[in-house]
Amino acid sequence: MTLTYAALRLDLPFVTSKKGRRAVLNSIKERLSHMNCSLLDLSGEYPKEAEIGIAFLSPDEQRAKHKIEKIETMLESRFPEIRTELTYELL
């Protein structure tokens, strides 16, 4: 089993309030929860930036990397206006 921890950093230039950021994050978190990921909002006070912690288990490293690629593809296709940075660690 491979445990994967990822940090998803988001740049939200069009968001002006924490309420707006929360709406965007809830939409992203809903999509990610359908991929069997555990999620945690790690965002700070600044509404134009956000961070989500993602964790999931995979049978092997190859499937873990495939799931990371699937997450990146989903973010690019569903949320093209958001700049994202996804870093991850396989344990």
N, C-alpha and C positions, 0 to 999 in steps of 0.2 A: 504494500500500500504506500502511496505517495501523498503526503500532505502538502498542499500548495497554499501559500499565503501571498496575496497580492495587494498592492496599494494602488488605487485608482485616483489620480489627481485630475481635477477638472478646472478649466478656466472658463468662467461664465461672464463674458463681457456685457451681455445684454440684461443681466439680472441686476436689479437695483435694491432689493431688500432680502432679508432672511426668509420671508414668506415665499418669495419667488424662487429662491434657491431650494427651499424645501420641496416645492412643487416639482422642480426638475429632478432632484434627487429621488423623490418618491417614484417617479416614472422610471428612472434608471434602475432603482432597487427592485421594483416590481418585475422588470424584464430579467434581471439577474437571479431573482429568487426562483423563477421558472427553470433555471439551469442548475438547480440543486446546489446553490452556493449559500454559505452563511455570510451575512453582511453586517457591517457596523459603520455608522456615520461618524467620521473622525474630524469633521469640519470645525473650523475655528469661528471667530467673530466676523471676519470680512466676508460679505455676501457674494463677492465676485469670484471667490475661490472655494473649492470643496474637495473633500477627500473621503473615499469610501474604502474600508478594509474588507477584503474578500478572502474567504477560506473555503477549501473544498478538498475532498479525498478522491483519489483516482487509483485504479489498480496498478498503474505503472507510469513512468515519467513521460512516455510517448503520448498517452491519453491525456495526461495533465497539460502538456504543451498544446495538444489539439484543442482542449477546452479553453485555454488562454487565447488561442487564435480565434476561436469561435466568439469569445467575449469581445475581442478587439473588432472583429467584423461586424458584430451586432451594433456596437457603439458607433462605428463609422457609418453604417447604413441607416440606423434609426435616429441618430443625433448628430448629423453632419455639421451643425453650427457650433458644437461644443468641441473645444480643443482638449484632448485627453492625453494622459501619460500613465501607462500601466507598467509598473515594475512588479516582479514576482520572485519568489524563492521557493524551490522545491526541497522538501525535507523527507 
